[in-house]
Amino acid sequence: MLVLALSSGCIGYAERVELFWDIGTLNISRDGYSTWKSICVNNAVPIPPVHVTQGDVLILNVRNSLDVPTAVHAHGIYHNYTDYYDGAEMVTECGIPPGENFTYIIDTTDQVGNFWLHSHIQSQLTDGFRTPFIIHEKVKPTTYDEEKLLYFEDWDLRAFDDQMDIYSTLNIKEIPIAYRMLLVNGINGNATQPVTFVPGKQYRVRVVSLLTLFWIKFRMPGHTMHIIDQDGVACDPVKVDGLDMGPGQRFSVLVTAYDTAEFNYKYNVTLYANFIDPLPGIQPRYYSGLIEYQKNAPLKHIPEVNDDQLAWSNTLDLQARDGMPLLPVDRQIVLSIKQFTPKLDIPYYTFGDYAYNHSLVPTLFTALSMGDLAFNSSVYGPQAQAHVLHYGESIEVLVYSDNVNDHSLHMHMGEYQVVEVGPYGDAVAHNRPAVAFQRSGPSPMRSDVVTIRSFSYIKLRFRVNHGAIIFFHCHMIHNYKGLAVTFIAAPDLLQKHMKVPDEVTRMCKIQNIKTSGNAAGNQGFDLTGLPPPILVNRG
């Protein structure tokens, strides 16, 4: 059972919300079709959502009862000079060894909205180590009566590690076996408990994508939805017919119930992946759940409408409610998504000349221990794809993709303005839809996850306002196939303001991982011992 304790103890004036998580595995059927090991917390699946109120401090006590290291990433959380609680293994910490305990401390003073907690080790994330993390406002941002939470997971029919080669090589004969199921609120998407509405009430529906590889389209036919926030950032309300959500994205929508309980209604969810050709009954997959006004009331028939006739969520259509203007550009960093196959017919994906791979020393500890050399990207090793940023800089990240896949781009430690998208490469020749040019309004929406469509480019902007190790990566399996870079933000401020707790470095010492030096654990530019990086052939 999940243990929740509230105490009068505080950090500053905050309440302490303390959780105790014992991470293990449980043989269970979550989709009604297959039974195998799922990651569990306190011997329970699904992992219960975590709710706190802005200003609370979440104390997450973790016991690792797995036989491999684990780590917990609070997706979307800033971590102001507490990067060592970010949960990115070998980027900001070493992970929790088997049989060990570790406590994450997450301050929610500066944030509200929909986030999530998950392992940053892909097989664990995909195998169930994920749950929503909701930070409630002390005062409602707008008028509504009640809240509802819907969260979505894509679920494999067998263990993630057994699926990797199928998805990597796209062996069409194996796709029906590998194609994932959809879980809604932890169980099969067609068997979820109804969403109950009371006539005349207005609801804030929190919609959270815990997906790892596929996308969803979510609709509530017959009901009007207005987006009021995305990824923890409030926006001016925008009316939509549905939400088109990639891995990691989150929205809140306002929905007004009908004045009568004469009928019940359905919500619809489509699970799809553009990198798999349509397969009847397999790709895409369709799910539905009940919006219940009254038990046993007849179901209202709503005529079907083609997707291309509907208004779908689009970050560029949103305007940040706080009115933050479009940032200027002090420096542009250009990243180009490429796919290549160096050996064994298993593709890698990259943003640069090398496929991303972990260093022998967590990148944070290199930034903290290398003095002035921390401003030289070479000390982080070529495999880290490091870009060093200076305090106060406004950065524009321009990402090109002439890849056949869509990608879900996630930035740790903050959010970026989504500024512009447009076409790039020959989509038509690869049987992909062309992406239209679109630019943001005067107050661009900020997000920590955005989809870059195949054969397109996207421009993202953010300002360096504190020291941080910012991991920027695809939130799909492509992260573990090299599609990531590291932004080293103001390392001088990291060295000045950060003190790493002994408990963090103890986790490293248990695993014989060094906590100082360059990427190889040496001094200066000596990278002896660092495995050779995987070089991209871009010819």
C-alpha positions as CSV (number, residue, x, y, z in Angstrom):
1,M,0.0,0.0,0.0
2,L,1.2,3.5,-0.8
3,V,2.1,5.4,2.4
4,L,1.3,9.1,2.5
5,A,2.3,11.2,5.5
6,L,1.7,14.8,6.1
7,S,3.6,16.5,8.9
8,S,3.9,19.9,10.4
9,G,7.6,19.9,9.6
10,C,8.5,22.2,6.9
11,I,11.2,23.5,4.5
12,G,10.7,27.3,4.7
13,Y,6.9,27.6,5.0
14,A,6.1,24.5,2.9
15,E,4.2,21.4,3.9
16,R,6.1,18.1,3.6
17,V,4.4,15.4,1.6
18,E,6.3,12.2,2.3
19,L,6.0,9.0,0.2
20,F,7.7,5.6,0.6
21,W,8.2,3.7,-2.6
22,D,9.6,0.1,-2.7
23,I,10.4,-0.5,-6.4
24,G,10.0,-4.1,-7.5
25,T,8.2,-6.2,-10.0
26,L,4.9,-8.0,-10.2
27,N,3.6,-10.6,-12.6
28,I,0.3,-9.2,-13.7
29,S,-2.0,-8.8,-16.7
30,R,-2.6,-5.1,-17.2
31,D,-4.2,-5.2,-20.6
32,G,-6.3,-8.3,-20.2
33,Y,-4.2,-10.2,-22.8
34,S,-0.7,-10.8,-21.5
35,T,0.9,-11.6,-18.2
36,W,4.5,-10.7,-17.4
37,K,6.6,-8.6,-15.1
38,S,5.5,-5.0,-14.5
39,I,7.4,-2.5,-12.4
40,C,5.4,-1.9,-9.3
41,V,5.5,0.3,-6.2
42,N,4.8,-1.3,-2.8
43,N,3.7,-4.4,-4.6
44,A,0.9,-2.5,-6.4
45,V,0.2,-1.8,-10.1
46,P,-0.6,0.7,-11.4
47,I,1.5,3.1,-9.4
48,P,-1.0,5.6,-7.8
49,P,-0.8,9.2,-9.1
50,V,0.9,11.6,-6.8
51,H,-1.0,14.8,-5.8
52,V,0.5,17.8,-4.0
53,T,-0.3,21.5,-3.6
54,Q,2.0,24.3,-4.9
55,G,4.6,25.1,-2.3
56,D,4.7,21.5,-0.9
57,V,8.0,19.7,-0.7
58,L,7.7,16.1,-1.9
59,I,9.9,13.8,0.0
60,L,10.2,10.6,-2.1
61,N,11.9,7.8,-0.2
62,V,12.8,5.1,-2.7
63,R,13.9,1.5,-1.9
64,N,15.3,-0.3,-5.0
65,S,14.2,-3.9,-4.8
66,L,15.1,-4.6,-8.4
67,D,18.2,-6.5,-9.4
68,V,19.5,-3.5,-11.5
69,P,19.9,0.2,-10.7
70,T,17.0,2.5,-10.9
71,A,16.3,6.3,-10.8
72,V,13.2,8.6,-10.6
73,H,12.8,11.5,-12.9
74,A,10.2,14.2,-12.1
75,H,9.3,15.1,-15.6
76,G,8.9,18.8,-16.1
77,I,10.3,19.9,-12.7
78,Y,12.9,22.8,-12.7
79,H,15.3,21.7,-9.8
80,N,16.8,25.0,-8.9
81,Y,20.4,23.9,-8.2
82,T,19.3,20.5,-7.1
83,D,20.0,18.8,-10.4
84,Y,21.2,15.7,-8.5
85,Y,17.5,15.0,-7.9
86,D,16.6,15.1,-11.6
87,G,16.9,11.3,-12.0
88,A,18.8,11.2,-15.2
89,E,21.2,8.4,-14.7
90,M,24.8,9.2,-15.5
91,V,23.8,12.7,-16.5
92,T,22.9,14.2,-13.1
93,E,23.3,11.2,-10.8
94,C,24.5,7.6,-10.7
95,G,21.2,5.9,-10.0
96,I,20.1,3.8,-7.0
97,P,22.0,0.5,-6.8
98,P,20.0,-2.7,-6.1
99,G,19.1,-3.1,-2.4
100,E,19.8,0.6,-1.6
101,N,17.6,3.5,-0.4
102,F,17.6,7.0,-1.6
103,T,15.5,10.1,-1.0
104,Y,14.5,12.6,-3.7
105,I,13.5,16.1,-2.5
106,I,11.3,18.0,-4.9
107,D,10.3,21.6,-4.2
108,T,7.1,22.7,-5.9
109,T,7.2,26.4,-5.0
110,D,7.6,27.7,-8.5
111,Q,5.4,25.3,-10.5
112,V,1.8,24.1,-10.9
113,G,0.1,21.7,-13.4
114,N,0.4,18.3,-14.8
115,F,3.8,16.4,-14.5
116,W,4.8,12.8,-14.1
117,L,7.3,10.6,-12.3
118,H,9.1,7.9,-14.2
119,S,12.3,5.9,-14.4
120,H,14.9,7.4,-16.7
121,I,16.0,3.9,-17.7
122,Q,14.0,3.0,-20.8
123,S,13.1,-0.6,-20.1
124,Q,11.8,0.4,-16.6
125,L,9.8,3.3,-18.0
126,T,8.2,1.1,-20.7
127,D,7.6,-1.7,-18.3
128,G,5.4,0.4,-16.0
129,F,7.6,2.6,-13.9
130,R,5.5,5.8,-14.4
131,T,2.7,7.7,-12.8
132,P,1.1,11.2,-13.0
133,F,2.5,13.9,-10.6
134,I,-0.1,16.7,-10.2
135,I,0.8,20.0,-8.5
136,H,-2.5,21.7,-7.6
137,E,-2.8,25.5,-7.5
138,K,-3.6,27.0,-4.1
139,V,-6.2,29.1,-5.9
140,K,-8.0,27.8,-9.0
141,P,-6.7,29.6,-12.1
142,T,-10.3,29.7,-13.6
143,T,-13.8,28.7,-12.6
144,Y,-14.7,25.1,-12.6
145,D,-16.5,22.7,-10.2
146,E,-14.5,19.5,-10.2
147,E,-11.4,17.8,-11.7
148,K,-11.0,14.6,-13.6
149,L,-7.7,12.8,-14.4
150,L,-7.1,10.6,-17.5
151,Y,-3.7,9.2,-18.1
152,F,-2.5,7.0,-20.9
153,E,0.2,4.4,-21.3
154,D,1.3,2.3,-24.3
155,W,1.7,-1.3,-23.1
156,D,3.8,-4.0,-24.7
157,L,2.6,-7.6,-25.2
158,R,6.0,-8.8,-24.1
159,A,9.0,-7.3,-22.3
160,F,10.6,-4.1,-23.7
161,D,14.0,-5.6,-24.3
162,D,12.4,-8.3,-26.4
163,Q,10.6,-5.6,-28.5
164,M,13.6,-3.4,-29.3
165,D,14.9,-5.2,-32.3
166,I,11.4,-5.3,-33.9
167,Y,10.9,-1.6,-33.5
168,S,14.4,-0.8,-34.6
169,T,14.3,-2.9,-37.8
170,L,10.6,-2.5,-38.4
171,N,10.2,-6.1,-39.4
172,I,6.6,-5.9,-40.7
173,K,5.9,-9.6,-40.0
174,E,6.6,-9.0,-36.3
175,I,4.7,-5.7,-35.9
176,P,1.3,-7.3,-35.0
177,I,3.0,-9.2,-32.2
178,A,4.9,-6.1,-31.0
179,Y,2.2,-3.5,-31.4
180,R,1.3,-2.0,-28.1
181,M,-2.0,-1.8,-26.3
182,L,-3.4,1.3,-24.7
183,L,-3.9,1.6,-20.9
184,V,-6.2,4.3,-19.6
185,N,-5.8,5.0,-15.8
186,G,-3.7,1.9,-15.5
187,I,-5.9,-0.8,-17.2
188,N,-7.1,-1.8,-20.7
189,G,-8.4,1.3,-22.5
190,N,-11.7,-0.4,-23.2
191,A,-12.3,-1.4,-19.6
192,T,-11.6,1.8,-17.7
193,Q,-14.1,3.0,-15.1
194,P,-16.5,5.7,-16.5
195,V,-15.8,9.4,-16.2
196,T,-18.8,10.6,-14.2
197,F,-20.4,14.0,-15.1
198,V,-23.1,15.8,-13.2
199,P,-25.4,17.9,-15.4
200,G,-24.6,21.6,-15.5
201,K,-21.1,21.3,-13.9
202,Q,-17.9,22.5,-15.4
203,Y,-14.9,20.2,-15.2
204,R,-11.2,20.5,-15.5
205,V,-10.0,17.3,-17.2
206,R,-6.3,16.7,-16.8
207,V,-5.0,14.6,-19.7
208,V,-1.6,13.1,-19.3
209,S,0.4,11.1,-21.8
210,L,2.7,8.6,-20.2
211,L,3.4,7.1,-23.6
212,T,6.9,6.0,-24.6
213,L,6.7,5.3,-28.3
214,F,3.3,5.9,-29.7
215,W,0.9,8.9,-30.1
216,I,-2.7,9.3,-29.2
217,K,-5.7,11.4,-30.4
218,F,-8.2,12.0,-27.6
219,R,-11.7,13.3,-28.2
220,M,-15.0,13.8,-26.2
221,P,-17.5,13.9,-29.0
222,G,-20.5,16.0,-28.3
223,H,-18.6,18.1,-25.7
224,T,-16.5,21.2,-26.2
225,M,-13.0,21.3,-24.9
226,H,-10.9,24.5,-24.1
227,I,-7.2,24.0,-23.5
228,I,-6.1,26.1,-20.4
229,D,-2.6,24.7,-19.9
230,Q,0.1,22.5,-21.5
231,D,3.0,20.9,-19.7
232,G,2.5,23.0,-16.6
233,V,2.3,26.4,-18.4
234,A,-1.1,28.3,-18.4
235,C,-2.4,29.5,-21.7
236,D,-5.2,31.7,-23.0
237,P,-8.2,29.3,-23.5
238,V,-8.3,27.8,-27.0
239,K,-11.2,25.7,-28.2
240,V,-10.3,22.3,-29.8
241,D,-12.1,19.2,-31.0
242,G,-9.4,16.9,-29.8
243,L,-5.9,16.5,-28.3
244,D,-3.1,15.1,-30.5
245,M,-0.5,14.1,-27.9
246,G,3.0,12.6,-28.2
247,P,5.0,10.9,-25.5
248,G,5.2,13.0,-22.4
249,Q,2.8,15.7,-23.2
250,R,0.1,16.9,-20.8
251,F,-2.9,19.2,-21.1
252,S,-5.8,20.5,-19.0
253,V,-9.1,21.2,-20.7
254,L,-12.3,22.8,-19.5
255,V,-15.4,20.8,-20.4
256,T,-19.0,21.9,-19.5
257,A,-21.5,19.1,-18.9
258,Y,-24.9,19.0,-20.5
259,D,-27.8,20.3,-18.4
260,T,-29.6,17.0,-18.6
261,A,-28.7,13.4,-17.7
262,E,-30.9,12.0,-20.5
263,F,-27.9,10.4,-22.3
264,N,-24.4,9.1,-21.7
265,Y,-21.6,9.7,-24.1
266,K,-18.3,8.2,-25.2
267,Y,-14.8,9.5,-25.3
268,N,-12.5,8.2,-28.0
269,V,-8.8,7.5,-28.0
270,T,-6.8,6.5,-31.1
271,L,-3.4,4.9,-30.5
272,Y,-1.1,5.4,-33.6
273,A,2.5,5.5,-34.8
274,N,3.4,7.1,-38.1
275,F,6.5,4.9,-38.5
276,I,4.3,1.9,-39.0
277,D,2.2,1.5,-42.1
278,P,-1.5,1.1,-41.6
279,L,-2.5,-2.5,-40.7
280,P,-6.2,-3.4,-40.4
281,G,-7.2,-3.9,-36.8
282,I,-3.6,-3.2,-35.6
283,Q,-2.4,0.3,-36.7
284,P,-4.1,2.5,-35.6
285,R,-6.0,1.0,-32.7
286,Y,-9.2,2.5,-31.4
287,Y,-10.4,2.7,-27.8
288,S,-13.4,4.3,-26.1
289,G,-14.7,4.9,-22.6
290,L,-17.9,6.1,-21.0
291,I,-18.8,9.6,-20.0
292,E,-21.6,8.7,-17.5
293,Y,-24.3,11.1,-16.6
294,Q,-26.6,8.4,-15.2
295,K,-26.2,4.7,-14.9
296,N,-28.0,2.8,-17.6
297,A,-28.9,5.9,-19.5
298,P,-28.9,5.4,-23.3
299,L,-25.8,6.2,-25.3
300,K,-26.0,9.3,-27.4
301,H,-25.1,8.7,-31.0
302,I,-22.6,11.3,-32.3
303,P,-21.9,11.1,-36.1
304,E,-18.3,10.2,-37.0
305,V,-16.1,13.1,-38.4
306,N,-12.9,12.6,-40.3
307,D,-9.8,13.7,-38.4
308,D,-8.8,16.2,-41.1
309,Q,-12.1,18.1,-40.5
310,L,-11.4,18.6,-36.8
311,A,-9.4,21.2,-34.9
312,W,-6.6,19.4,-33.0
313,S,-4.3,20.7,-30.3
314,N,-1.3,22.6,-31.7
315,T,1.2,24.3,-29.4
316,L,1.8,27.0,-31.9
317,D,-1.9,28.0,-31.7
318,L,-1.5,28.6,-28.0
319,Q,-0.4,31.8,-26.2
320,A,1.2,31.9,-22.8
321,R,-1.2,33.4,-20.3
322,D,1.6,35.3,-18.5
323,G,2.3,37.3,-21.7
324,M,6.0,36.5,-21.8
325,P,7.2,38.0,-25.1
326,L,9.2,36.2,-27.8
327,L,12.8,35.9,-26.7
328,P,15.5,37.5,-28.8
329,V,18.3,35.2,-30.1
330,D,21.8,35.6,-28.8
331,R,23.0,32.3,-30.2
332,Q,21.6,29.6,-32.4
333,I,22.4,25.9,-32.0
334,V,21.6,23.8,-35.0
335,L,20.7,20.1,-34.6
336,S,20.0,17.7,-37.4
337,I,18.2,14.4,-36.7
338,K,19.8,11.6,-38.6
339,Q,19.3,7.9,-38.7
340,F,22.2,5.6,-39.5
341,T,23.0,1.9,-39.2
342,P,26.6,1.3,-38.2
343,K,26.4,-2.5,-37.6
344,L,24.1,-5.4,-37.1
345,D,21.2,-3.6,-39.0
346,I,20.2,-1.9,-35.8
347,P,19.8,1.9,-36.5
348,Y,21.0,4.8,-34.3
349,Y,19.6,8.3,-34.2
350,T,21.7,11.4,-33.6
351,F,21.5,15.2,-33.4
352,G,25.2,15.6,-34.3
353,D,28.3,13.9,-35.4
354,Y,28.1,11.2,-32.7
355,A,25.4,9.1,-31.2
356,Y,24.8,10.1,-27.6
357,N,26.1,7.8,-24.9
358,H,26.7,8.1,-21.2
359,S,30.1,9.2,-19.8
360,L,32.0,7.3,-17.1
361,V,31.4,10.3,-14.8
362,P,28.0,11.9,-14.5
363,T,28.0,15.1,-16.5
364,L,27.0,17.2,-13.6
365,F,30.0,16.1,-11.6
366,T,32.3,16.9,-14.5
367,A,30.8,20.5,-14.6
368,L,31.3,20.9,-10.8
369,S,34.8,19.6,-10.6
370,M,36.7,20.9,-13.7
371,G,37.0,24.6,-12.8
372,D,37.4,26.9,-15.7
373,L,37.7,23.9,-18.1
374,A,34.0,23.2,-17.5
375,F,33.4,25.8,-20.1
376,N,35.2,23.7,-22.7
377,S,32.9,21.1,-24.2
378,S,35.8,18.7,-24.8
379,V,35.9,17.7,-21.2
380,Y,32.5,16.1,-21.4
381,G,33.6,13.8,-24.2
382,P,32.3,13.6,-27.8
383,Q,29.6,11.1,-26.8
384,A,27.9,13.6,-24.5
385,Q,27.3,16.0,-27.5
386,A,27.8,18.9,-25.0
387,H,27.0,22.5,-25.8
388,V,28.2,25.0,-23.1
389,L,25.9,27.9,-22.5
390,H,26.5,31.2,-20.6
391,Y,24.3,32.9,-18.0
392,G,21.9,35.3,-19.6
393,E,22.1,34.0,-23.1
394,S,18.9,33.6,-25.1
395,I,19.3,30.3,-27.1
396,E,17.5,29.3,-30.2
397,V,17.6,25.6,-30.9
398,L,16.9,24.9,-34.6
399,V,16.2,21.2,-35.2
400,Y,16.0,19.7,-38.7
401,S,14.5,16.3,-39.4
402,D,14.5,14.5,-42.8
403,N,13.7,11.3,-40.9
404,V,10.6,9.2,-41.6
405,N,9.7,9.1,-37.9
406,D,8.1,11.7,-35.7
407,H,10.1,12.5,-32.6
408,S,9.0,13.8,-29.2
409,L,11.6,16.3,-28.0
410,H,11.9,16.8,-24.2
411,M,14.0,19.3,-22.3
412,H,14.9,18.8,-18.6
413,M,15.1,21.7,-16.1
414,G,12.7,24.1,-17.7
415,E,10.7,24.7,-20.8
416,Y,11.3,26.4,-24.2
417,Q,9.2,28.7,-26.3
418,V,7.9,26.9,-29.4
419,V,8.5,29.5,-32.1
420,E,8.2,28.1,-35.6
421,V,7.8,25.0,-37.7
422,G,8.1,24.3,-41.4
423,P,8.8,21.8,-44.1
424,Y,12.2,20.2,-44.6
425,G,13.2,17.5,-47.0
426,D,10.9,15.5,-49.3
427,A,8.0,14.3,-47.4
428,V,5.9,13.3,-50.4
429,A,8.6,11.0,-51.8
430,H,8.5,9.1,-48.5
431,N,4.7,8.9,-48.3
432,R,4.6,11.4,-45.4
433,P,2.3,14.4,-45.1
434,A,3.9,17.8,-45.8
435,V,4.3,20.1,-42.7
436,A,3.0,23.6,-43.3
437,F,4.9,26.7,-42.2
438,Q,3.6,28.2,-39.0
439,R,5.0,30.8,-36.6
440,S,4.0,31.6,-33.0
441,G,2.1,34.7,-31.8
442,P,3.7,37.4,-29.7
443,S,3.6,35.3,-26.5
444,P,4.7,31.9,-27.6
445,M,3.5,28.9,-25.6
446,R,6.2,27.3,-23.5
447,S,6.5,23.5,-23.2
448,D,9.0,20.9,-22.1
449,V,7.9,18.4,-24.8
450,V,7.1,19.0,-28.4
451,T,6.6,16.8,-31.5
452,I,8.8,17.4,-34.5
453,R,7.0,15.8,-37.4
454,S,8.9,13.8,-40.1
455,F,10.5,16.0,-42.8
456,S,10.2,19.3,-40.9
457,Y,12.1,21.7,-38.8
458,I,11.3,23.4,-35.5
459,K,12.6,26.4,-33.7
460,L,12.7,26.5,-29.9
461,R,14.0,29.3,-27.6
462,F,14.9,29.5,-23.9
463,R,17.0,31.8,-21.7
464,V,19.8,30.6,-19.4
465,N,18.7,32.0,-16.1
466,H,20.6,29.7,-13.7
467,G,23.2,27.0,-13.7
468,A,22.0,23.5,-14.8
469,I,22.7,20.4,-16.7
470,I,19.9,20.3,-19.3
471,F,19.4,17.0,-21.0
472,F,17.6,17.4,-24.3
473,H,16.5,14.2,-25.9
474,C,13.9,12.3,-27.8
475,H,11.4,10.9,-25.3
476,M,11.0,7.7,-27.3
477,I,13.3,4.7,-27.5
478,H,15.5,6.8,-29.8
479,N,17.0,8.5,-26.7
480,Y,18.6,5.1,-26.0
481,K,19.7,4.8,-29.6
482,G,21.7,8.1,-29.5
483,L,19.2,10.9,-30.0
484,A,20.2,13.3,-27.2
485,V,22.5,16.2,-26.4
486,T,23.6,17.9,-23.2
487,F,23.4,21.6,-22.6
488,I,25.9,22.7,-19.9
489,A,24.2,25.9,-18.6
490,A,26.4,28.4,-16.7
491,P,28.8,25.9,-15.1
492,D,30.4,28.7,-13.1
493,L,27.1,29.2,-11.3
494,L,26.8,25.5,-10.7
495,Q,30.2,25.5,-9.0
496,K,29.3,28.6,-6.9
497,H,25.8,27.6,-5.7
498,M,25.5,23.8,-5.7
499,K,26.6,21.5,-2.9
500,V,26.0,17.8,-3.6
501,P,24.6,15.8,-0.6
502,D,26.8,13.0,0.6
503,E,23.9,10.6,0.0
504,V,24.1,11.4,-3.7
505,T,27.8,10.6,-4.0
506,R,27.4,7.5,-1.9
507,M,25.2,6.0,-4.6
508,C,28.1,6.5,-7.0
509,K,30.7,5.1,-4.7
510,I,28.7,1.9,-4.2
511,Q,28.8,1.3,-7.9
512,N,32.5,2.4,-8.3
513,I,31.5,5.4,-10.3
514,K,33.8,8.4,-10.1
515,T,32.3,11.7,-9.0
516,S,35.0,14.1,-10.3
517,G,37.1,14.7,-13.4
518,N,36.3,14.8,-17.1
519,A,34.0,12.3,-18.9
520,A,36.6,9.5,-18.4
521,G,37.3,10.4,-14.7
522,N,40.7,12.0,-15.6
523,Q,42.1,15.5,-15.3
524,G,42.3,18.0,-18.2
525,F,41.6,16.7,-21.6
526,D,42.9,13.2,-21.0
527,L,39.9,10.9,-22.0
528,T,41.9,7.7,-21.8
529,G,39.5,4.9,-20.8
530,L,36.4,6.4,-22.3
531,P,34.8,4.0,-24.8
532,P,35.1,5.3,-28.4
533,P,32.0,7.2,-29.5
534,I,29.8,5.9,-32.4
535,L,30.6,8.3,-35.3
536,V,27.8,9.1,-37.7
537,N,28.4,8.6,-41.4
538,R,26.6,11.6,-42.8
539,G,27.9,11.2,-46.3
